[in-house]
Amino acid sequence: MRERLKEILENTEFTPVNREIKKRVFRKEVISQTAYQKYRIFQPQIKHTLMKMKQDLLPVLKRKKTHILRYQYIGKRLDMAHLWNPEKRIFQTKIPSQNMDTAIGFLLDQSGSIDRKRWETSVLTALCVVEGWISQGNFYTRAGYIQEVYRYAIKAVDRLKYYQESVLLYAVKHQKKHFLKLYEENTELFLELPWNSILFQKAFYEEYVNLNTLNFQNLKECRKIKECSAIEKTDMLQKEYTFAEIKLFAVCPDRAYIRLYHKLNYRRVDDRLRVMQEVVKKRLLDKVTSEETLERVAAFLSHKPLSKWVKEELGNISGLVGMDILDLFLSWEEVVRFLPEVKNGFQLRYLIANKEKLSGYPNFQSVYAELVKNDPHWEWMKNTFAFSDSFIREHEANIQTFLEQGGSEILYEFYKGDTGQTEMLRRLLVAELMGKFKDLKYHDADLEKELAFPISEKQLKLWAENLQLQRKEWKIWEEDRFLPVMQIGELPDKTCLSYKTGMYRKCLLSCFDSNKKIIYISYQGKIVLRAILRLTKASEEKMERENKEFQFVDFTKDTGKKEKPEQLVLFLEKAYVKGISDRLEQEMFKLLFRMVKEKAGRLSISLLISRDYFGNIPSGWFQKESRYIYISATKGKEQYLDSLGGNHGIASEGKYLQASVFRPISPEKCAYERMEGEEFSEIS
């Protein structure tokens, strides 16, 4: 009972004045012998009071279902002048109540005119009422009162939490018979719903959704649909909503999406839902605030759904994101005649950025011919990295290609993150524009320095070669070029390495270390997976951090050279996946594992795979083991290792971290067989 009272107290809303008063639940469970004797003396009067209370109080409570008595209301400030008179009001000002809940309070006079005997009589009178209330079975509880007054027995009422009880009491009082039947047939499912389920939000069942419209599938979905901060009462313009509508609103990033929903000109709810699901998935409104913008977007989407715009007018443009489409809708008149020639999102953004100048150009090629002149970030790039006029003239073709691929935009967004890596970025960019990026990545003995391990010339050559495989609608390839690697935090999905918003974007440039590569997989031309592949060292034995200090020899210690237990390995980090069905996932991961096995085989070294692939490993291909993985040196000062705890700085370099990994089973036991016609080739 104490816990129940605490729960009620915590969920009770008080007026501002009462909120400041400290409250606690007090329940005396052990009654003294003296108190019990006094109680026995008054027991005959208690029984008489019980009978009288039952005769007078129950009819009053039952009548409350249909009408409210003259002075039966709550209010503010006691009317002290008339409080003594039972025929007068209790409160000075009335506060109308919208529900039928009943609470009985006791006001005990503690003034000097009340002697000890009168005080004890007052306390015992209160006890009479309490005992009488309890004598009515479950009538003294909130649920018990509803069950008595409305003659409905709630199933498993003793197992209900306060928030569960609230929705059921509402259903009983408002005769939501279909919902109550749903509860009775699926009681255990209802009781398992989390406290923050949308079903237990008061506005959900009182204002937005008719509980009688819910079904078993809706009840199951309430396990995952939580209270939504994007739903605000001022945006909810309809009298009633379907569960499917509220389900959609619950996943909306912000209220702009809900406001757009109400502006769409579709008669059928299903049509509006279909359109808005595409809008939410594409994150079309992530920067929208004005009603004027929403009205314009609604006009486009009321004409036809987003998917049709993308397939028909924008079908030739790859790499579009939601904000590109939004900006296009807002710049439609200026840009529309150039759309058939646009190939990617970077080109579209270039047109939108220069929309005020487009009237002077006859076609897209003429606009693009002046890319260096019109690119919105070229002047910034030229000044920030101090390109001389002679450098620009000498490498004009490479600069043009770089701008066409959206390079200036990517660099600008990364630079805004203030990572303090301007000089490092300049060196990478200069090498890219000079056509020497590969030479920079695998420069001289950089790989040996990063790993503190001898690398043969043959191994370096094989490691630098990028493998690829095209099979039907699948393509997998190794990537080490500048712009594709800069985008690993955006493709196929946003991660902490995003060059725009990533929490650890300062670790992005470490991906250009000699010992790191990126693996991409695309399906039907769309990138669906990326993973980092590292060439590093590993040991079965525990290894101490390597001491890189140069010191005099100590002849008191054994100076004989010992063979280290470490070996060169290929380590596949955690993969990021988006946009592929469960049905195709297994085929995709098999392709990934074939690629890394092929690479390790060509290098004649062991392959280790992160434990994050648990659940994706084909049966009979790999076995789980423990290894100590080496953290290599990095030119980027900080690096992000997905499978080894995340961010690592200079202090971590040279350490060995223990990790659970998967290692291929020996070839004679391995179920892997190369598929017919499968041949990995080097990317020229």
FIDO-272489 format. One line per field, with one value per residue (C-alpha): z, x, y; residue number from 1. Coordinates in Angstrom, 1 decimal, m for minus. Example, Ala and Ser with C-alpha at 12.3 -4.5 7.8 and 13.67 -1.06 7.14 Angstrom:
BEGIN
z = (7.8|7.1)
x = (12.3|13.7)
y = (m4.5|m1.1)
k = (1|2)
END
This chain:
BEGIN
z = (0.0|0.8|m2.7|m4.2|m2.3|m3.4|m7.0|m6.7|m5.0|m7.7|m10.4|m8.8|m10.2|m7.6|m7.9|m7.7|m4.0|m3.0|m5.2|m2.8|0.3|1.0|1.1|2.2|2.5|6.1|7.1|10.6|10.3|13.9|16.2|19.9|22.5|24.0|20.6|20.0|23.3|22.4|19.1|20.8|22.9|19.9|17.7|18.2|17.0|14.1|12.9|13.2|11.1|8.5|7.9|7.8|5.4|3.1|3.0|2.3|0.3|m2.3|m3.9|m4.1|m5.9|m8.3|m9.1|m10.1|m13.3|m14.5|m12.7|m10.1|m6.8|m6.1|m3.8|m5.0|m6.7|m6.0|m5.7|m4.5|m0.9|1.8|2.7|6.4|7.2|6.3|6.7|9.9|8.2|6.3|4.2|2.9|0.4|1.2|m1.3|m2.2|m5.9|m8.0|m10.3|m12.7|m13.0|m16.3|m15.0|m12.5|m10.1|m6.4|m3.5|0.2|2.4|6.2|7.6|11.3|13.5|15.6|17.1|20.9|21.3|20.5|23.6|23.7|23.9|21.0|19.0|19.5|18.5|15.3|14.5|15.2|13.0|10.2|10.9|10.6|7.1|6.1|7.5|5.9|2.6|2.8|3.9|0.4|m1.0|m3.7|m3.5|m1.8|m4.8|m8.0|m10.0|m7.4|m7.5|m11.3|m11.1|m8.4|m10.1|m13.7|m12.8|m14.8|m13.4|m14.8|m15.5|m13.6|m11.8|m9.0|m11.5|m13.2|m12.9|m12.5|m16.2|m17.3|m15.0|m16.3|m19.9|m18.8|m16.4|m19.2|m21.4|m18.8|m18.1|m21.8|m22.7|m25.1|m25.2|m28.2|m26.6|m23.3|m25.1|m26.8|m23.4|m22.0|m24.9|m24.8|m21.2|m21.0|m24.1|m22.6|m19.2|m21.0|m22.8|m21.6|m19.4|m22.2|m24.9|m26.9|m25.7|m22.2|m23.2|m22.0|m25.2|m27.3|m25.9|m24.8|m27.8|m30.8|m31.3|m30.6|m28.5|m30.1|m33.4|m32.1|m33.0|m32.0|m34.5|m33.2|m29.6|m30.6|m32.3|m29.1|m27.7|m30.1|m30.6|m27.8|m26.7|m29.4|m28.7|m32.3|m31.6|m30.4|m29.8|m31.9|m35.0|m34.6|m36.6|m37.1|m34.7|m34.7|m36.1|m37.1|m35.3|m38.6|m38.6|m35.0|m35.7|m38.6|m36.4|m33.7|m36.1|m37.5|m36.7|m35.8|m36.0|m39.5|m40.9|m39.0|m40.3|m43.8|m43.5|m42.8|m45.8|m48.3|m50.7|m50.7|m49.8|m48.6|m45.4|m47.0|m49.8|m47.4|m45.3|m48.3|m49.4|m45.9|m45.3|m48.3|m47.0|m43.6|m45.0|m47.2|m44.4|m46.8|m44.1|m41.9|m42.3|m42.8|m40.5|m42.5|m43.4|m46.8|m47.5|m46.3|m48.5|m51.6|m50.8|m50.2|m53.6|m55.3|m53.2|m53.7|m57.5|m57.2|m54.5|m53.9|m55.4|m58.7|m58.8|m58.1|m60.7|m63.5|m63.4|m61.3|m62.5|m64.1|m61.0|m58.6|m55.0|m54.1|m50.5|m49.0|m48.8|m52.4|m53.4|m51.1|m52.5|m56.0|m55.2|m53.9|m57.1|m59.6|m62.1|m62.5|m62.6|m64.3|m67.9|m67.0|m65.1|m68.1|m68.3|m64.6|m63.5|m59.7|m56.6|m56.7|m60.1|m58.9|m55.9|m58.1|m60.3|m57.2|m55.7|m59.0|m59.8|m60.1|m62.9|m64.9|m67.1|m69.1|m70.1|m73.0|m71.6|m68.7|m70.5|m70.9|m67.1|m66.2|m68.5|m66.0|m63.0|m61.6|m62.0|m60.4|m57.9|m54.5|m52.6|m55.1|m53.9|m50.3|m51.3|m53.3|m50.5|m47.6|m49.2|m50.8|m54.4|m56.7|m60.2|m61.7|m59.7|m60.9|m64.5|m64.4|m62.9|m64.3|m65.7|m62.4|m60.6|m63.0|m62.4|m58.6|m58.6|m60.9|m58.3|m55.5|m53.9|m52.9|m51.1|m49.2|m48.1|m47.0|m44.9|m43.3|m42.7|m40.9|m38.2|m37.0|m36.6|m36.6|m39.5|m42.2|m43.1|m43.2|m45.4|m47.7|m48.3|m49.2|m51.5|m53.3|m54.0|m55.3|m57.7|m58.9|m59.7|m57.1|m54.4|m54.6|m54.2|m51.1|m49.5|m50.1|m49.8|m49.3|m46.0|m44.5|m44.2|m42.3|m39.9|m39.2|m38.3|m36.9|m39.0|m42.1|m45.4|m48.5|m51.8|m53.2|m50.2|m50.6|m54.3|m53.6|m50.8|m52.9|m55.7|m55.4|m56.1|m57.5|m58.6|m60.6|m60.5|m61.8|m59.7|m57.2|m57.2|m54.5|m54.6|m52.5|m52.3|m51.4|m53.5|m51.8|m52.3|m52.0|m48.6|m47.4|m47.8|m45.7|m42.9|m45.4|m47.4|m47.1|m43.9|m41.6|m38.9|m36.4|m39.2|m41.4|m42.9|m42.2|m38.7|m37.4|m33.7|m34.6|m38.0|m36.7|m37.1|m40.8|m42.2|m40.5|m43.0|m45.5|m43.6|m45.7|m43.8|m44.2|m47.1|m47.6|m49.0|m50.7|m51.9|m54.2|m55.3|m58.4|m58.5|m54.9|m52.2|m49.4|m47.3|m46.3|m44.0|m43.2|m44.0|m42.0|m42.5|m39.0|m36.6|m34.1|m31.6|m29.7|m26.7|m24.6|m25.9|m24.0|m25.7|m27.9|m26.5|m29.2|m27.1|m28.2|m25.2|m24.2|m24.0|m20.5|m20.3|m17.1|m19.1|m21.8|m25.0|m27.3|m30.0|m29.4|m32.1|m31.6|m31.6|m33.6|m37.3|m40.1|m40.5|m42.5|m40.1|m41.3|m39.1|m38.4|m41.5|m41.9|m43.9|m45.2|m48.0|m48.4|m47.6|m45.1|m47.9|m49.7|m46.6|m46.4|m50.1|m49.5|m46.5|m48.4|m51.1|m48.5|m46.9|m50.3|m51.1|m47.9|m48.1|m51.6|m50.5|m47.5|m49.7|m52.2|m49.4|m47.9|m44.4|m41.9|m42.0|m38.9|m38.8|m36.2|m33.7|m34.9|m37.8|m35.3|m36.9|m40.4|m40.5|m42.9|m41.1|m41.6|m42.8|m39.6|m36.0|m33.0|m31.3|m29.1|m30.5|m29.3|m32.1|m32.7|m32.8|m35.6|m35.8|m37.7|m39.5|m38.6|m34.8|m33.9|m35.5|m35.1|m34.8|m35.0|m33.5|m30.8|m28.7|m31.1|m30.8|m30.2|m30.0|m30.1|m26.6|m27.9|m30.7|m30.2|m27.8|m28.3|m27.4|m26.8|m29.0|m29.9|m33.6|m36.3|m38.2|m41.3|m40.8|m42.6|m46.4|m46.2|m43.7|m45.1|m46.9|m49.0|m52.7|m55.4|m57.5|m61.2|m63.2|m60.0|m60.5|m58.6|m60.7|m60.0|m60.6|m63.2)
x = (0.0|2.9|4.3|0.9|0.4|3.8|3.0|m0.3|1.5|4.2|1.6|m0.6|m0.6|m0.7|m1.5|1.6|1.0|0.6|3.6|5.9|4.7|6.8|4.8|5.4|3.5|3.0|1.5|1.5|1.6|2.1|m0.7|0.1|m1.9|m3.2|m4.5|m6.1|m8.0|m9.3|m10.4|m12.3|m14.2|m15.4|m16.1|m19.9|m20.0|m17.8|m20.2|m23.1|m21.2|m20.3|m23.9|m24.9|m22.1|m23.0|m26.6|m25.7|m22.5|m23.0|m26.1|m24.2|m21.3|m23.5|m25.5|m22.3|m22.3|m25.2|m25.1|m23.1|m24.6|m24.6|m21.6|m19.7|m16.7|m13.1|m11.7|m9.1|m8.8|m11.1|m14.1|m13.2|m16.2|m18.6|m16.6|m18.3|m21.8|m22.4|m25.0|m22.5|m19.7|m16.2|m14.2|m14.3|m13.8|m14.9|m12.6|m14.7|m13.7|m14.0|m13.7|m15.6|m12.8|m13.7|m11.3|m12.4|m10.2|m10.3|m9.9|m9.0|m9.2|m6.1|m7.0|m6.8|m10.5|m10.0|m9.1|m7.5|m10.8|m12.3|m9.1|m9.3|m12.9|m12.0|m9.3|m11.6|m14.3|m11.8|m10.9|m14.6|m14.8|m11.5|m12.6|m16.0|m14.4|m12.1|m15.1|m16.5|m13.9|m11.8|m14.0|m11.4|m9.0|m9.3|m9.9|m12.2|m14.4|m14.8|m15.6|m18.3|m19.9|m19.7|m20.3|m17.3|m14.6|m11.2|m9.1|m5.8|m6.5|m4.0|m1.2|m1.8|0.7|m0.7|m0.2|m1.8|m4.7|m5.4|m6.1|m8.3|m10.3|m10.8|m12.0|m14.5|m15.9|m16.3|m17.6|m14.8|m16.1|m14.0|m10.8|m11.7|m12.3|m8.9|m7.3|m9.1|m7.9|m4.3|m3.8|m0.2|0.8|m0.8|1.0|4.4|4.1|6.7|5.8|6.6|4.5|2.3|m0.7|m0.3|0.0|m3.1|m3.5|m3.3|m6.4|m8.3|m7.8|m6.3|m7.3|m10.6|m9.5|m12.2|m10.4|m7.3|m6.6|m4.2|m1.5|m1.7|m1.3|1.8|3.2|2.7|5.7|8.0|6.1|7.1|5.9|6.7|8.0|7.2|3.4|2.1|m1.6|m1.6|m0.6|m3.2|m6.1|m8.3|m11.0|m9.7|m6.8|m6.1|m3.5|m1.5|m1.4|m0.1|2.4|3.8|3.8|5.8|8.7|8.7|12.0|10.2|6.8|7.3|6.5|3.2|2.3|3.1|0.9|m2.1|m1.4|m1.4|m4.4|m5.5|m8.9|m7.8|m5.8|m3.8|m2.7|m1.5|0.3|2.1|3.3|4.5|6.3|8.5|9.1|10.1|12.4|14.1|14.4|13.0|12.3|15.3|15.9|12.3|10.6|8.4|4.8|5.4|8.0|5.7|2.9|5.1|6.4|2.8|1.8|4.5|3.6|m0.1|0.5|2.3|4.3|8.0|8.9|7.4|9.3|12.5|11.8|10.5|11.9|15.0|15.6|19.0|20.4|22.4|23.3|20.3|19.6|16.4|17.5|18.6|15.0|13.6|15.9|15.0|11.2|12.0|14.1|12.0|11.3|15.0|16.4|13.9|15.1|18.6|17.5|17.7|21.5|22.3|24.0|24.5|23.6|26.8|25.8|22.3|23.5|25.9|22.9|20.8|23.6|23.9|20.1|20.2|22.7|21.1|18.9|22.0|23.0|21.4|22.1|23.7|27.1|27.5|26.8|29.2|32.0|32.4|32.5|35.7|34.2|30.8|31.6|30.4|33.4|36.2|37.3|37.3|39.4|41.9|42.4|42.4|45.0|47.0|47.0|49.2|48.1|50.8|49.5|46.0|47.0|49.2|46.5|43.4|42.0|42.3|40.8|37.8|37.3|37.6|35.0|32.7|32.8|31.7|35.2|35.1|31.8|33.1|36.2|34.3|31.9|34.8|36.7|33.7|34.1|37.2|39.3|42.6|43.9|44.3|47.9|47.2|44.2|46.3|48.9|46.2|44.4|47.6|48.5|45.0|45.1|48.6|47.5|49.9|47.5|48.4|52.1|51.3|49.2|51.9|54.9|58.3|58.4|55.3|53.5|56.5|56.6|52.9|53.1|56.7|57.0|59.0|56.9|58.3|58.1|55.8|53.4|53.3|52.5|49.7|48.3|48.2|46.3|42.5|40.4|36.9|34.2|31.1|28.5|24.9|23.4|26.2|29.5|32.3|35.5|38.4|38.7|41.6|40.9|40.6|36.9|35.4|37.2|36.1|32.5|32.7|30.7|27.8|27.7|25.6|24.4|25.5|28.1|30.3|32.9|30.6|32.6|29.6|28.4|30.4|31.3|34.7|35.2|38.7|39.6|38.5|41.9|43.5|41.7|44.3|47.0|48.9|47.5|43.8|41.4|37.6|35.4|32.2|29.4|26.6|23.4|21.7|24.1|23.4|26.0|24.6|27.7|31.0|33.7|37.3|40.0|43.2|46.6|48.0|49.7|48.2|49.3|47.8|49.9|49.5|51.9|53.3|53.3|56.3|58.9|60.0|62.6|66.3|68.4|71.8|72.0|71.6|74.1|72.5|69.6|69.3|70.2|69.6|67.1|63.8|61.3|58.2|54.9|53.1|52.3|51.0|47.2|44.3|41.6|38.0|36.4|32.6|30.4|27.8|24.7|21.6|19.1|19.3|16.5|17.0|16.6|19.7|21.8|23.2|24.3|25.9|28.0|29.1|30.4|32.2|33.9|34.9|36.6|38.7|39.6|40.9|42.9|44.4|45.3|47.1|49.1|49.8|48.7|46.0|42.5|40.7|37.1|35.5|33.1|30.5|29.8|28.3|25.0|26.3|29.0|28.0|28.1|31.4|33.4|34.9|35.6|35.8|39.1|40.8|43.7|45.7|45.4|48.0|47.1|49.2|50.7|48.7|49.5|46.1|46.9|43.6|42.0|38.6|38.8|35.2|36.0|38.5|36.6|36.3|38.5|42.3|44.9|48.7|48.8|47.3|49.8|51.9|49.4|47.8|44.2|42.5|39.5|37.2|37.6|36.6|39.3|38.7|38.6|41.5|40.8|40.3|37.5|36.1|32.7|33.8|33.9|34.4|31.3|31.4|32.7|33.8|37.1|38.4|40.3|42.6|41.1|43.2)
y = (0.0|2.4|2.0|2.5|5.7|6.9|6.2|8.2|11.1|11.3|11.4|14.0|17.5|20.3|24.0|26.3|27.0|23.4|22.4|24.2|22.2|19.2|16.0|12.4|9.2|8.2|4.9|3.5|m0.2|m1.2|m0.1|0.4|m1.5|1.8|3.0|m0.4|m0.2|3.2|1.9|m1.0|1.5|3.4|0.3|0.3|3.9|3.0|0.3|2.7|5.3|2.7|1.9|5.5|6.4|3.5|4.7|8.4|8.4|5.6|7.3|10.6|9.0|7.1|10.2|11.9|9.9|12.0|15.4|17.3|18.5|22.2|22.4|19.3|20.9|21.7|25.2|27.7|29.0|27.7|29.9|30.2|32.3|29.6|26.4|25.5|25.5|22.2|24.0|26.6|26.2|25.0|27.0|30.7|30.2|27.3|25.3|23.2|19.6|17.8|14.2|12.1|11.2|11.6|12.3|12.6|14.8|15.4|18.9|18.6|21.7|22.2|25.5|26.2|25.5|21.8|19.9|16.4|14.5|16.4|15.9|12.1|12.1|13.9|11.4|8.4|9.9|10.0|6.4|5.5|6.9|5.2|1.9|2.2|3.0|m0.1|m2.2|m1.7|m4.1|m2.3|0.8|3.0|2.9|4.8|1.6|0.3|3.3|3.1|m0.6|0.0|3.1|1.8|m1.9|m3.1|m5.4|m4.6|m7.7|m8.1|m4.7|m5.6|m5.8|m2.4|0.5|3.9|4.9|1.6|2.1|5.6|4.6|1.7|3.9|6.4|3.5|2.4|5.8|6.6|3.2|2.2|m1.4|m2.6|m1.4|m3.0|m6.3|m5.9|m5.5|m8.5|m10.7|m9.4|m8.5|m9.8|m7.8|m4.6|m5.1|m5.5|m2.1|0.4|3.4|5.8|4.1|6.5|4.6|5.9|9.6|11.3|13.5|10.3|8.6|11.7|14.1|12.4|8.7|6.9|3.9|1.8|2.0|0.2|m3.5|m6.2|m5.0|m1.5|m2.8|m4.6|m1.5|0.5|m1.4|0.6|3.9|6.2|9.6|12.2|15.7|16.8|16.5|19.9|20.5|23.7|21.7|19.0|20.5|17.5|16.4|12.8|10.8|7.2|5.2|5.2|9.0|9.2|6.5|8.6|11.8|9.9|9.4|12.9|14.7|17.9|19.6|21.0|17.6|17.5|21.0|19.9|16.9|19.1|21.2|18.3|18.3|14.7|13.4|9.9|9.5|6.7|8.9|11.6|9.0|7.5|11.0|11.9|8.6|9.4|13.0|11.8|9.1|11.6|14.2|16.8|19.4|19.4|23.1|24.4|26.8|29.3|28.6|30.1|27.3|24.6|25.9|25.8|22.2|21.1|22.4|20.3|17.2|17.6|17.5|14.1|12.2|12.7|9.3|10.3|13.6|11.7|9.0|11.3|14.8|13.9|10.4|11.3|13.0|10.7|11.4|13.6|14.3|15.7|19.3|19.3|18.5|21.1|23.8|22.7|23.2|26.6|27.5|25.5|28.3|29.3|25.8|23.5|24.0|22.7|19.6|17.1|17.7|17.5|14.3|14.5|16.4|18.5|19.9|20.6|22.5|24.5|25.5|26.5|28.5|30.5|30.6|34.5|34.2|31.4|33.6|34.6|31.1|29.1|25.6|23.6|23.2|26.9|27.3|24.5|25.9|28.8|26.5|28.0|31.5|30.6|27.9|29.3|27.8|28.2|31.6|30.4|27.3|29.4|31.9|29.4|27.1|30.0|28.7|30.8|31.9|29.7|26.7|27.3|27.6|24.5|22.3|23.9|20.6|18.8|21.7|21.7|18.0|18.4|21.2|19.1|16.3|18.7|18.8|22.4|21.9|18.9|20.7|23.8|21.7|19.9|23.1|24.7|22.0|23.8|20.6|22.6|20.5|23.2|22.3|18.6|19.2|21.5|18.8|16.3|18.7|19.8|16.2|15.6|18.6|17.7|14.1|12.7|11.6|7.9|8.8|10.7|7.9|5.2|7.5|5.8|3.8|5.4|2.0|0.5|3.5|3.2|m0.5|m0.7|m3.8|m4.7|m4.7|m6.2|m4.4|m7.0|m6.7|m2.9|m3.2|m5.8|m3.7|m0.5|m2.3|m1.9|m4.9|m4.8|m7.3|m6.6|m9.4|m8.8|m6.0|m6.0|m4.2|m4.3|m2.3|m1.0|2.8|5.0|8.2|11.6|12.5|9.0|8.5|12.0|10.9|7.7|9.4|10.2|6.9|4.9|6.6|9.4|8.4|10.1|10.5|12.7|15.6|17.8|17.0|14.1|14.1|12.6|14.3|15.3|11.6|11.6|12.5|9.5|7.4|8.5|6.6|4.1|1.1|2.0|1.5|1.7|m1.1|0.0|m2.2|m1.0|m2.6|m1.4|1.5|2.7|2.3|0.1|m0.7|0.7|m0.7|0.2|m2.4|m2.1|m3.6|m4.0|m6.4|m8.9|m11.4|m14.4|m13.4|m10.3|m7.6|m4.6|m1.2|m0.8|1.5|3.9|5.7|5.5|4.4|3.0|m0.7|m2.4|m5.3|m6.6|m7.7|m10.4|m8.5|m11.5|m10.9|m12.7|m13.5|m11.5|m13.5|m10.8|m11.1|m9.0|m9.3|m7.8|m6.6|m5.8|m3.2|m2.9|m2.3|0.4|m0.6|1.1|0.7|m3.1|m5.6|m8.4|m10.8|m9.5|m8.8|m12.4|m12.2|m8.8|m10.0|m13.1|m10.9|m8.7|m11.8|m13.1|m9.8|m9.6|m13.3|m12.7|m9.7|m11.5|m14.5|m12.2|m10.7|m14.1|m12.9|m13.8|m12.3|m11.2|m9.9|m7.8|m9.4|m6.9|m9.3|m11.8|m12.9|m12.2|m14.9|m17.8|m21.1|m23.0|m20.0|m18.5|m19.4|m17.0|m16.3|m13.7|m11.5|m8.5|m5.9|m3.3|0.4|1.9|5.3|7.9|11.1|12.4|12.8|11.1|8.0|6.3|2.5|1.2|m2.2|m1.1|1.4|4.3|7.4|7.0|9.7|9.7|8.3|5.1|4.5|1.4|m0.2|m3.7|m4.0|m7.4|m8.1|m10.9|m11.6|m14.1|m16.0|m18.1|m21.8|m23.6|m24.0|m27.8|m27.3|m24.0|m24.1|m21.2|m21.9|m19.3|m18.8|m19.6|m16.6|m14.8|m13.0|m10.1|m7.6|m4.7|m1.2|0.6)
k = (1|2|3|4|5|6|7|8|9|10|11|12|13|14|15|16|17|18|19|20|21|22|23|24|25|26|27|28|29|30|31|32|33|34|35|36|37|38|39|40|41|42|43|44|45|46|47|48|49|50|51|52|53|54|55|56|57|58|59|60|61|62|63|64|65|66|67|68|69|70|71|72|73|74|75|76|77|78|79|80|81|82|83|84|85|86|87|88|89|90|91|92|93|94|95|96|97|98|99|100|101|102|103|104|105|106|107|108|109|110|111|112|113|114|115|116|117|118|119|120|121|122|123|124|125|126|127|128|129|130|131|132|133|134|135|136|137|138|139|140|141|142|143|144|145|146|147|148|149|150|151|152|153|154|155|156|157|158|159|160|161|162|163|164|165|166|167|168|169|170|171|172|173|174|175|176|177|178|179|180|181|182|183|184|185|186|187|188|189|190|191|192|193|194|195|196|197|198|199|200|201|202|203|204|205|206|207|208|209|210|211|212|213|214|215|216|217|218|219|220|221|222|223|224|225|226|227|228|229|230|231|232|233|234|235|236|237|238|239|240|241|242|243|244|245|246|247|248|249|250|251|252|253|254|255|256|257|258|259|260|261|262|263|264|265|266|267|268|269|270|271|272|273|274|275|276|277|278|279|280|281|282|283|284|285|286|287|288|289|290|291|292|293|294|295|296|297|298|299|300|301|302|303|304|305|306|307|308|309|310|311|312|313|314|315|316|317|318|319|320|321|322|323|324|325|326|327|328|329|330|331|332|333|334|335|336|337|338|339|340|341|342|343|344|345|346|347|348|349|350|351|352|353|354|355|356|357|358|359|360|361|362|363|364|365|366|367|368|369|370|371|372|373|374|375|376|377|378|379|380|381|382|383|384|385|386|387|388|389|390|391|392|393|394|395|396|397|398|399|400|401|402|403|404|405|406|407|408|409|410|411|412|413|414|415|416|417|418|419|420|421|422|423|424|425|426|427|428|429|430|431|432|433|434|435|436|437|438|439|440|441|442|443|444|445|446|447|448|449|450|451|452|453|454|455|456|457|458|459|460|461|462|463|464|465|466|467|468|469|470|471|472|473|474|475|476|477|478|479|480|481|482|483|484|485|486|487|488|489|490|491|492|493|494|495|496|497|498|499|500|501|502|503|504|505|506|507|508|509|510|511|512|513|514|515|516|517|518|519|520|521|522|523|524|525|526|527|528|529|530|531|532|533|534|535|536|537|538|539|540|541|542|543|544|545|546|547|548|549|550|551|552|553|554|555|556|557|558|559|560|561|562|563|564|565|566|567|568|569|570|571|572|573|574|575|576|577|578|579|580|581|582|583|584|585|586|587|588|589|590|591|592|593|594|595|596|597|598|599|600|601|602|603|604|605|606|607|608|609|610|611|612|613|614|615|616|617|618|619|620|621|622|623|624|625|626|627|628|629|630|631|632|633|634|635|636|637|638|639|640|641|642|643|644|645|646|647|648|649|650|651|652|653|654|655|656|657|658|659|660|661|662|663|664|665|666|667|668|669|670|671|672|673|674|675|676|677|678|679|680|681|682|683|684)
END
